[in-house]
């Protein structure tokens, strides 16, 4: 077989490996992405669990790069601390190394099982979760198959006259080999794929052990470069965590490279076979990095922060944002009236963000793309971060002596914040899911159904503005109107459901296709309205207009 044909077969096998890895990651992100991000966001607030959380997510997504980008955006928006974010990414690198170990086992029997089961699920179902699970199974089957193809394609290389010369040269020049592996990994955009290729070549006796370790170290640096390059379009603060990870990986890899070259390391202790020794060296390197990261993550993050923000000049928008953040003035805590006014201003900002989310979500039902969906999800992150800041501020205030009215106002603001956060969660976790489903399947509402939804939404949006006004003015007449609108909305829901089921009875195709989306959207909007209407209860109770769970006659 000619050398060009061997390289073509090898390139095809590597291409299949990259495609299969992307299929698995896409399936996991689409099926479980929102759930993973939500849980990750909460877990990362505790630095002690950050490493384990990052490892788990990397195993799920089969990509440490994806974790670096997600966590970097969280740290950039202030949802998690930079130190915790960096530890999570170091943990993700450990998880990525464990994926390599898992794929090194003889899993050939899984190829037909995964391909058949995945294809059946992907072709025979319309349920989003099962469809994406089928995509994951197909990706796993192709991934294992690609590893076998890489081994078969590289077999003729053992007879090559040129390859021993190249291998001998790289063995004598570990720095070049190190840099070559880093560049190769960046080109692959997958450290898992690059390291699996090195392991496959070593399994065929093409690469000696020490050269394989050098290539693995270079691939680790290349993996860090990928996330830094992909985050170039993000905000400067969102680039800090990927940059910090690259700094740690580069320093660690250079020190490890020096140890491999200058010392006689007992690599044989890492396993019986050369492939096991390579994989275990990869795992040990990442475990050592994560261990060193526990005490050093804060220092490295500050260094990365200085580098990432070195050439960033504060714009007018940044100055305005800083001025807005100063509403929660710590020095005003000794004066409860001023502190409550500050907290109210912040809650109003949350109200404005929620109102924007509520406006935009219905626009996405009509016309959506991935960019607009992600922008709306970012607004929920902003609501969450402001909610957390307000809760901390009011908690600091309650430890000081307060009058009864001031204590009640504190409780009212905290309650309002909780309800606003819940509204944001319903929009992002429920309604955005409906938007994605409608977008993925190309569904359309009937003209009558769409009019009902938009009318229902307009009523909820009007009630939201009433609720925000009540929070500021504490006007009992407006509060009464808001609660009465809640009862009227209940009647609108019953009427809309009756009309929808009538269309189903007539066999209208579009109504059948969009039935679950229509009913779930009505339910979500009703729940949002109930949460907002409950913001009127403290005002009604204060004026004696709330009796039990029903309004008194007036």
C-alpha positions as CSV (number, residue, x, y, z in Angstrom):
1,X,0.0,0.0,0.0
2,X,1.4,3.4,-1.0
3,X,2.2,5.9,1.7
4,X,-0.3,8.5,0.5
5,X,-3.1,5.9,0.7
6,X,-2.0,4.9,4.3
7,X,-2.1,8.6,5.3
8,X,-5.5,9.0,3.6
9,X,-7.0,6.1,5.5
10,X,-5.5,7.4,8.8
11,X,-6.9,10.9,8.1
12,X,-10.3,9.3,7.5
13,X,-10.2,7.4,10.7
14,X,-9.2,10.5,12.7
15,X,-12.0,12.5,11.0
16,X,-14.5,9.8,12.1
17,X,-13.1,10.1,15.6
18,X,-13.6,13.9,15.6
19,X,-17.1,13.6,14.2
20,X,-18.1,10.9,16.7
21,X,-16.8,12.9,19.6
22,X,-18.9,15.9,18.4
23,X,-22.0,13.7,18.0
24,X,-21.8,12.6,21.6
25,X,-21.2,16.1,22.9
26,X,-24.0,17.5,20.8
27,X,-26.4,14.9,22.0
28,X,-25.6,15.4,25.7
29,X,-25.8,19.2,25.4
30,X,-29.2,19.1,23.6
31,X,-30.7,16.5,25.9
32,X,-29.3,17.4,29.3
33,X,-27.4,20.7,28.7
34,X,-29.8,22.9,30.6
35,X,-30.0,20.5,33.6
36,X,-26.2,20.1,33.7
37,X,-25.6,23.9,33.5
38,X,-28.1,24.6,36.2
39,X,-26.7,22.0,38.6
40,X,-23.2,22.9,37.8
41,X,-23.9,26.6,38.5
42,X,-25.1,25.7,42.0
43,X,-22.3,23.2,42.8
44,X,-19.5,25.5,41.7
45,X,-20.4,28.0,44.4
46,X,-18.7,25.5,46.7
47,X,-15.0,25.3,45.7
48,X,-14.6,22.0,47.5
49,X,-17.0,20.3,44.9
50,X,-15.7,22.2,41.9
51,X,-13.0,19.7,40.8
52,X,-15.4,16.7,41.1
53,X,-18.2,18.6,39.3
54,X,-15.8,19.6,36.4
55,X,-14.7,16.0,36.1
56,X,-18.3,14.7,36.0
57,X,-19.3,17.2,33.4
58,X,-16.3,16.5,31.2
59,X,-17.1,12.8,31.2
60,X,-20.7,13.6,30.2
61,X,-19.7,16.0,27.4
62,X,-16.5,14.1,26.5
63,X,-14.9,17.6,26.3
64,X,-12.9,19.6,28.8
65,X,-13.0,22.5,26.3
66,X,-16.8,22.7,26.5
67,X,-16.6,22.8,30.3
68,X,-13.9,25.5,30.2
69,X,-16.2,27.7,28.0
70,X,-19.3,27.1,30.2
71,X,-17.5,27.7,33.5
72,X,-15.6,30.7,32.0
73,X,-18.9,32.4,31.1
74,X,-20.2,31.7,34.7
75,X,-17.1,33.2,36.2
76,X,-17.2,36.1,33.8
77,X,-20.8,37.0,34.8
78,X,-20.0,36.7,38.5
79,X,-22.2,33.6,39.1
80,X,-19.3,31.6,40.5
81,X,-15.9,32.7,41.8
82,X,-13.0,32.7,39.5
83,X,-11.1,30.3,41.8
84,X,-13.9,27.8,41.8
85,X,-14.2,28.1,38.1
86,X,-10.5,27.4,37.5
87,X,-10.7,24.4,39.8
88,X,-13.7,23.1,37.9
89,X,-11.8,23.3,34.6
90,X,-8.8,21.5,36.2
91,X,-11.3,18.8,37.3
92,X,-12.6,18.7,33.7
93,X,-9.2,17.8,32.5
94,X,-9.1,14.9,34.9
95,X,-12.5,13.8,33.6
96,X,-11.2,14.0,30.0
97,X,-8.2,11.8,30.9
98,X,-10.6,9.3,32.4
99,X,-12.6,9.2,29.2
100,X,-9.4,8.3,27.4
101,X,-8.9,5.4,29.8
102,X,-12.5,4.2,29.4
103,X,-12.1,4.2,25.6
104,X,-8.8,2.2,25.8
105,X,-10.7,-0.9,26.8
106,X,-11.8,-3.5,24.2
107,X,-15.3,-2.3,23.6
108,X,-15.7,-3.7,20.1
109,X,-18.9,-5.6,21.0
110,X,-20.5,-2.3,21.7
111,X,-20.1,-1.0,18.2
112,X,-23.1,-2.9,16.6
113,X,-25.2,-2.6,19.7
114,X,-24.8,1.2,20.0
115,X,-25.2,1.8,16.2
116,X,-28.4,-0.4,16.0
117,X,-30.0,0.9,19.1
118,X,-29.0,4.5,18.4
119,X,-30.3,4.4,14.8
120,X,-33.6,2.9,15.9
121,X,-34.1,5.6,18.6
122,X,-33.0,8.4,16.3
123,X,-35.2,7.3,13.3
124,X,-38.3,6.0,15.1
125,X,-39.1,8.6,17.7
126,X,-40.0,12.3,17.8
127,X,-39.4,12.7,21.5
128,X,-36.5,15.1,21.9
129,X,-34.8,13.2,24.8
130,X,-35.0,9.8,23.1
131,X,-33.8,11.3,19.8
132,X,-30.8,12.9,21.4
133,X,-30.0,9.7,23.4
134,X,-30.0,7.9,20.1
135,X,-27.5,10.5,18.8
136,X,-25.3,9.8,21.8
137,X,-25.4,6.0,21.2
138,X,-24.5,6.5,17.5
139,X,-21.6,8.8,18.5
140,X,-20.3,6.2,21.0
141,X,-20.5,3.4,18.4
142,X,-18.7,5.5,15.8
143,X,-16.1,6.6,18.4
144,X,-15.2,3.0,19.2
145,X,-15.2,2.1,15.6
146,X,-12.9,5.0,14.7
147,X,-10.3,3.8,17.2
148,X,-10.3,0.4,15.5
149,X,-9.9,2.0,12.1
150,X,-7.0,4.2,13.4
151,X,-5.2,1.0,14.5
152,X,-5.8,-0.8,11.2
153,X,-4.8,2.3,9.2
154,X,-1.6,2.8,11.1
155,X,-0.5,-0.9,10.8
156,X,1.3,-0.4,7.4
157,X,3.3,2.4,9.1
158,X,5.3,-0.2,10.9
159,X,6.9,-1.2,7.6
160,X,7.6,2.4,6.6
161,X,11.2,3.4,6.0
162,X,10.6,7.1,6.6
163,X,8.7,6.8,9.9
164,X,11.6,5.4,11.9
165,X,13.6,8.4,10.8
166,X,10.9,10.8,11.9
167,X,10.4,9.0,15.2
168,X,14.1,8.9,15.9
169,X,14.4,12.6,15.2
170,X,11.5,13.5,17.5
171,X,12.9,11.2,20.2
172,X,16.2,13.2,20.0
173,X,14.3,16.6,20.0
174,X,11.6,16.4,22.6
175,X,10.9,20.1,22.5
176,X,9.9,19.9,18.8
177,X,7.8,16.8,19.5
178,X,6.1,18.6,22.4
179,X,5.2,21.6,20.2
180,X,4.1,19.4,17.3
181,X,1.7,17.5,19.6
182,X,0.3,20.8,20.9
183,X,-0.3,22.1,17.4
184,X,-1.8,18.8,16.3
185,X,-4.2,18.9,19.2
186,X,-5.3,22.5,18.5
187,X,-5.9,21.5,14.8
188,X,-8.0,18.5,16.0
189,X,-9.9,20.7,18.5
190,X,-10.0,17.7,20.7
191,X,-7.3,16.6,23.2
192,X,-9.2,13.2,23.6
193,X,-8.8,12.5,19.9
194,X,-5.1,13.6,19.8
195,X,-4.2,11.4,22.8
196,X,-6.1,8.4,21.5
197,X,-4.2,8.7,18.3
198,X,-0.9,8.7,20.2
199,X,-2.0,5.7,22.2
200,X,-3.1,3.8,19.0
201,X,0.3,4.4,17.4
202,X,2.0,3.3,20.6
203,X,-0.1,0.1,20.6
204,X,1.3,-0.7,17.2
205,X,4.8,-0.3,18.4
206,X,5.3,2.8,16.2
207,X,6.1,5.2,19.1
208,X,8.5,4.5,22.0
209,X,7.2,5.2,25.5
210,X,9.2,8.3,26.3
211,X,8.3,10.0,23.0
212,X,4.6,9.0,23.7
213,X,4.7,10.7,27.1
214,X,6.2,13.9,25.5
215,X,3.5,13.9,22.9
216,X,0.8,13.4,25.6
217,X,2.2,16.4,27.5
218,X,2.1,18.5,24.4
219,X,-1.5,17.4,23.7
220,X,-2.4,18.6,27.2
221,X,-1.1,22.1,26.4
222,X,-2.9,22.1,23.0
223,X,-6.1,21.2,24.8
224,X,-5.7,24.3,26.9
225,X,-5.1,26.4,23.8
226,X,-8.4,25.3,22.2
227,X,-10.5,26.9,24.9
228,X,-8.5,30.1,24.9
229,X,-8.9,30.5,21.1
230,X,-12.6,29.6,21.2
231,X,-13.3,32.2,23.9
232,X,-11.7,35.1,22.0
233,X,-15.2,36.5,21.1
234,X,-16.4,36.3,24.7
235,X,-16.2,39.2,27.2
236,X,-12.8,39.8,28.7
237,X,-13.8,38.4,32.1
238,X,-15.2,35.2,30.5
239,X,-11.7,34.6,29.0
240,X,-9.9,34.6,32.4
241,X,-10.7,31.0,33.4
242,X,-9.6,29.4,30.1
243,X,-6.5,31.5,30.2
244,X,-5.7,30.5,33.8
245,X,-6.2,26.9,32.8
246,X,-3.7,27.3,30.0
247,X,-1.2,28.9,32.3
248,X,-1.4,26.0,34.8
249,X,-1.3,23.4,32.1
250,X,1.7,25.0,30.3
251,X,3.7,25.4,33.5
252,X,2.9,21.9,34.6
253,X,3.6,20.3,31.2
254,X,7.0,22.2,30.9
255,X,8.0,20.9,34.3
256,X,6.9,17.4,33.5
257,X,8.8,17.6,30.2
258,X,11.9,18.6,32.0
259,X,11.5,15.7,34.4
260,X,11.0,13.2,31.5
261,X,14.1,14.4,29.7
262,X,16.5,14.9,32.7
263,X,15.3,12.2,35.1
264,X,14.9,8.4,34.7
265,X,11.3,8.3,35.7
266,X,9.9,4.8,36.6
267,X,7.2,4.9,34.0
268,X,7.1,1.1,34.0
269,X,5.3,1.3,37.4
270,X,2.3,2.9,35.6
271,X,1.2,-0.4,33.9
272,X,2.3,-3.6,32.2
273,X,1.6,-2.5,28.7
274,X,3.0,0.6,27.0
275,X,-0.5,1.9,26.2
276,X,-1.5,1.6,29.8
277,X,1.6,3.5,30.9
278,X,0.8,6.3,28.5
279,X,-2.8,6.6,29.6
280,X,-1.9,6.4,33.3
281,X,0.8,9.0,32.8
282,X,-1.9,11.3,31.3
283,X,-4.2,10.7,34.2
284,X,-1.5,11.2,36.8
285,X,-0.4,14.4,35.2
286,X,-3.9,15.9,35.4
287,X,-4.5,14.6,38.9
288,X,-1.3,16.3,40.0
289,X,-2.3,19.5,38.3
290,X,-5.7,19.5,40.0
291,X,-4.0,18.8,43.4
292,X,-1.6,21.7,42.9
293,X,-4.5,23.8,41.8
294,X,-6.2,23.6,45.2
295,X,-3.7,26.0,46.8
296,X,-2.6,27.8,43.7
297,X,-5.8,28.5,41.8
298,X,-6.4,31.9,43.4
299,X,-2.9,33.1,42.5
300,X,-3.1,31.8,38.9
301,X,-6.6,33.3,38.5
302,X,-5.3,36.7,39.5
303,X,-2.4,36.4,37.1
304,X,-4.7,35.4,34.3
305,X,-7.0,38.3,35.2
306,X,-4.2,40.8,34.9
307,X,-3.2,39.4,31.5
308,X,-6.8,39.2,30.2
309,X,-7.7,42.7,31.3
310,X,-4.4,44.4,30.6
311,X,-5.5,46.1,27.4
312,X,-9.1,46.5,28.3
313,X,-10.1,50.1,28.8
314,X,-13.3,50.8,30.8
315,X,-16.0,52.0,28.5
316,X,-18.9,54.3,29.3
317,X,-21.1,51.2,29.5
318,X,-18.7,49.6,32.0
319,X,-18.7,52.8,34.1
320,X,-22.5,52.9,34.1
321,X,-22.6,49.2,35.2
322,X,-20.2,50.0,38.1
323,X,-22.4,53.0,39.1
324,X,-25.5,50.8,39.1
325,X,-23.8,48.1,41.2
326,X,-23.1,50.7,43.9
327,X,-26.9,50.8,44.7
328,X,-26.2,48.2,47.4
329,X,-24.1,50.5,49.5
330,X,-22.6,48.7,52.5
331,X,-22.1,52.0,54.4
332,X,-25.8,52.6,54.3
333,X,-26.6,49.5,56.3
334,X,-26.4,51.5,59.6
335,X,-29.4,53.6,58.3
336,X,-32.2,51.1,57.6
337,X,-34.3,53.6,55.6
338,X,-31.5,54.3,53.2
339,X,-30.5,50.6,53.0
340,X,-34.1,49.6,52.2
341,X,-34.2,52.3,49.5
342,X,-31.0,50.9,48.0
343,X,-32.4,47.3,48.1
344,X,-35.6,48.5,46.4
345,X,-33.6,50.1,43.6
346,X,-31.9,46.8,43.0
347,X,-35.1,44.9,43.1
348,X,-36.5,47.3,40.5
349,X,-33.6,46.4,38.2
350,X,-34.5,42.8,38.6
351,X,-38.1,43.6,37.7
352,X,-36.9,45.4,34.5
353,X,-34.8,42.3,33.5
354,X,-37.7,39.9,34.1
355,X,-40.0,42.2,32.1
356,X,-37.5,42.1,29.2
357,X,-37.4,38.3,29.4
358,X,-41.2,38.1,29.5
359,X,-41.4,40.3,26.4
360,X,-38.7,38.5,24.4
361,X,-39.9,34.9,25.1
362,X,-43.0,35.3,23.0
363,X,-41.0,36.8,20.2
364,X,-38.8,33.7,20.2
365,X,-41.9,31.5,19.8
366,X,-42.5,33.3,16.5
367,X,-38.9,33.5,15.3
368,X,-35.9,32.1,17.1
369,X,-32.3,31.2,16.6
370,X,-29.5,29.9,18.8
371,X,-28.0,33.3,19.4
372,X,-31.3,34.9,20.6
373,X,-32.0,31.8,22.8
374,X,-28.5,32.1,24.4
375,X,-29.0,35.9,25.0
376,X,-32.3,35.3,26.8
377,X,-30.6,32.6,29.0
378,X,-27.9,35.1,29.9
379,X,-30.6,37.4,31.3
380,X,-31.6,34.7,33.7
381,X,-28.0,34.5,34.9
382,X,-28.2,38.2,35.6
383,X,-31.4,37.8,37.6
384,X,-29.8,35.0,39.6
385,X,-26.7,37.0,40.4
386,X,-28.6,40.2,41.4
387,X,-31.0,38.1,43.5
388,X,-28.1,36.6,45.4
389,X,-26.5,40.0,46.0
390,X,-29.8,41.5,47.3
391,X,-30.3,38.5,49.7
392,X,-26.9,39.0,51.1
393,X,-27.4,42.7,51.5
394,X,-30.7,42.3,53.3
395,X,-29.3,39.5,55.5
396,X,-26.6,41.9,56.7
397,X,-29.3,44.5,57.4
398,X,-31.4,42.2,59.5
399,X,-28.7,41.6,62.1
400,X,-29.1,45.3,63.0
401,X,-32.0,46.7,65.1
402,X,-35.0,47.3,62.9
403,X,-38.5,48.6,63.5
404,X,-41.5,46.2,62.8
405,X,-42.2,48.0,59.5
406,X,-38.6,47.9,58.4
407,X,-38.4,44.1,59.2
408,X,-41.7,43.5,57.2
409,X,-40.3,45.5,54.3
410,X,-37.2,43.4,54.3
411,X,-39.2,40.2,54.2
412,X,-41.4,41.7,51.4
413,X,-38.3,42.5,49.2
414,X,-36.7,39.1,49.8
415,X,-40.0,37.4,48.9
416,X,-40.3,39.5,45.8
417,X,-36.8,38.6,44.7
418,X,-37.5,34.9,45.2
419,X,-40.6,35.1,43.1
420,X,-38.8,37.1,40.3
421,X,-36.1,34.5,40.2
422,X,-38.7,31.7,39.9
423,X,-40.3,33.6,37.0
424,X,-36.9,33.8,35.3
425,X,-36.4,30.0,35.9
426,X,-39.8,29.2,34.4
427,X,-39.0,31.3,31.3
428,X,-35.6,29.7,30.7
429,X,-36.1,26.1,32.0
430,X,-39.7,25.6,30.7
431,X,-40.6,28.1,28.0
432,X,-37.2,28.1,26.2
433,X,-37.5,24.3,26.0
434,X,-40.8,24.8,24.2
435,X,-39.1,27.3,21.8
436,X,-36.3,24.8,21.1
437,X,-38.8,22.0,20.4
438,X,-40.8,24.2,18.0
439,X,-37.6,25.3,16.3
440,X,-36.1,21.8,16.1
441,X,-39.3,20.2,14.6
442,X,-40.3,23.2,12.5
443,X,-43.8,23.4,14.1
444,X,-46.3,26.2,13.6
445,X,-49.4,27.1,15.6
446,X,-52.8,27.5,14.0
447,X,-53.8,31.2,13.6
448,X,-56.5,30.8,16.3
449,X,-54.0,29.1,18.7
450,X,-51.4,31.7,18.2
451,X,-53.9,34.5,18.8
452,X,-55.0,32.8,22.0
453,X,-51.4,32.5,23.2
454,X,-50.4,36.1,22.3
455,X,-53.6,37.4,24.0
456,X,-52.9,35.4,27.1
457,X,-49.3,36.5,27.2
458,X,-50.3,40.2,26.8
459,X,-52.5,39.9,29.8
460,X,-49.7,38.3,31.9
461,X,-47.3,41.0,30.8
462,X,-49.8,43.7,31.8
463,X,-50.2,42.1,35.2
464,X,-46.4,41.9,35.6
465,X,-46.2,45.6,35.2
466,X,-49.0,46.0,37.8
467,X,-47.0,43.8,40.2
468,X,-43.9,45.8,39.7
469,X,-45.8,49.0,40.4
470,X,-47.3,47.5,43.6
471,X,-43.8,46.6,44.8
472,X,-42.7,50.2,44.5
473,X,-45.9,52.2,45.3
474,X,-47.5,49.7,47.8
475,X,-50.9,51.1,46.6
476,X,-53.8,48.9,47.9
477,X,-56.1,49.7,44.9
478,X,-53.5,48.5,42.5
479,X,-52.9,45.4,44.6
480,X,-56.6,44.6,44.6
481,X,-56.7,45.0,40.8
482,X,-53.8,42.6,40.4
483,X,-55.4,39.9,42.5
484,X,-58.7,40.2,40.7
485,X,-56.8,39.9,37.4
486,X,-55.5,36.6,38.6
487,X,-59.1,35.3,38.9
488,X,-59.8,36.6,35.4
489,X,-56.8,34.9,34.0
490,X,-58.0,31.6,35.4
491,X,-61.2,32.0,33.3
492,X,-59.1,32.9,30.2
493,X,-57.1,29.7,30.7
494,X,-60.3,27.6,30.8
495,X,-61.6,29.2,27.7
496,X,-58.3,28.8,25.8
497,X,-58.1,25.1,26.8
498,X,-61.7,24.5,25.7
499,X,-61.0,26.1,22.3
500,X,-57.8,24.1,21.9
501,X,-59.5,20.8,22.6
502,X,-62.2,21.7,20.2
503,X,-59.6,22.1,17.5
504,X,-58.1,18.8,18.4
505,X,-61.5,17.2,18.1
506,X,-61.8,18.6,14.6
507,X,-58.5,16.9,13.8
508,X,-56.6,20.1,12.9
509,X,-53.1,18.9,12.0
510,X,-51.2,21.9,13.4
511,X,-53.2,21.7,16.6
512,X,-52.2,18.1,17.0
513,X,-48.5,18.8,16.4
514,X,-48.4,21.8,18.8
515,X,-50.8,20.6,21.4
516,X,-48.3,19.9,24.2
517,X,-46.4,23.2,23.5
518,X,-49.7,25.2,23.5
519,X,-51.0,23.7,26.8
520,X,-47.6,23.8,28.5
521,X,-47.1,27.5,27.5
522,X,-50.5,28.4,28.9
523,X,-49.7,26.6,32.1
524,X,-46.3,28.3,32.4
525,X,-47.8,31.8,31.8
526,X,-50.5,31.1,34.4
527,X,-47.8,30.1,37.0
528,X,-45.8,33.2,36.2
529,X,-48.9,35.3,36.7
530,X,-49.7,33.6,40.1
531,X,-46.1,34.3,41.3
532,X,-46.4,37.9,40.3
533,X,-49.9,38.4,41.8
534,X,-48.7,37.0,45.1
535,X,-46.4,40.1,45.4
536,X,-49.6,42.0,46.2
537,X,-50.5,40.0,49.3
538,X,-48.2,41.8,51.8
539,X,-49.9,45.1,50.8
540,X,-53.4,43.7,51.0
541,X,-52.6,42.1,54.4
542,X,-51.2,45.3,55.8
543,X,-54.5,47.1,54.8
544,X,-56.7,44.4,56.1
545,X,-58.0,43.4,52.7
546,X,-56.8,39.8,52.8
547,X,-58.9,37.3,54.7
548,X,-57.4,33.8,54.7
549,X,-56.9,32.9,51.1
550,X,-59.7,35.1,49.7
551,X,-60.3,38.8,49.2
552,X,-62.7,40.5,51.6
553,X,-65.7,42.2,50.1
554,X,-65.2,45.9,49.6
